[in-house]
């Protein structure tokens, strides 16, 4: 008789373990899915922010290039203007090709 009771005890214990493992598996599946969804959304936002940041960084670099070129062109133009003014004040005609500038 004790072996029958032990067997029944083991049977009920096994049934409860099966039920518990089914619920545990379902819970793990749901939490894993939710974790995946959250990580996907966070990763998408991080990727978008990184892309925007790098685009702005590139645009800033391009802006620096354009600004430095504008400054350089302005310096050259100012130098040419100063040279032409100096030559005209000295009474020397400034020629470009066959044309007189002053």
Secondary structure, DSSP 8 states (H G I E B T S, - for coil): -HHHHHHHHHHHHHHHHHHHHHHHHHHHHHHHHHHHHHHHHHHHHHHHHHHHHHHHHHHHHHHHHHHHHHHHHHHHHHHHHHHHHHHHHTT---EETTEE--
